[in-house]
Amino acid sequence: MHRFFVSEDSMHGNKVSLEHRVAHQLRDVLRARQGTRVILLDNTGYEYEVEISWVGKDGGEATVKESRPARGEPNTQVHLYQSILKGDRFELVLQKGTEVGVSAFHPVFSLRSVVTEVRPNKQERWERVLTEAAEQSGRGRLPFLSEAVLFTDACEVVEGLSLIPYEGEGVTGLKEVLRSNKVDGLLNLFIGPEGGFEDQEVDFARSQGITPVSLGPRILRAETAGLVAATAALYEVGELGP
């Protein structure tokens, strides 16, 4: 059954006003009609099975038939501090990270970042990528997307268990750290850009209580490392699999 996020303001008891984006998808893409059932989500962690009453070019209305907690939300929140990547690679991280179960994305500028600014239209594009990925993957909440910040600033304010995968760390592995430290509902992962982190950045992160870890003997691309680390962490804490 197709899934769409709507604003919380569009929910009126058992009636739902269909916004332009959703109405367009239903009418012009899916060719939905009166009586068609879809799942709507209001970003509260619940999903609503609704029946379409009518749908037009600019809006529509549906009636709630059943509501239930969405099953796609992890109990452990993974916050991914991803150095901004060039081209569409950052969008890949947002899309696949959402599918895996990342709860928040924090774009960061690090010393080797090729991208040095984020324009408003890019931020809006990233929000759309998150929405589409969350709808597709059964999420009940949209992952949080912060504004881009400097790597050092992010290190200074982060709280909770925080790890920085680093190819220069040859002793301490991700699994070892996760098994020896209690993940109390929150895990922060810092991922470098193309070319990785500078040694001085890793030293600074360590001084802020962020633990360097290894992801194994193979060198991962910048857009792959965060996805691997998040997937491995969520599996280790029991968020993936039965």
Secondary structure by P-SEA (a helix, b strand, c coil): cbbbbbccccccccbbbbcaaaaaaacccccccccbbbbbbccccbbbbccccccccccbbbbbcccccccccccbbbbbbccccccaaaaaaaaaaaaacccbbbbbbccccccccccaaaaaaaaaaaaaaaaaacccccccccccccaaaaaaccccbbbbbccccccccaaaaaaacccccbbbbbbbccccccaaaaaaaaaacbbbbbccccccccccaaaaaaaaaaaaaccccc
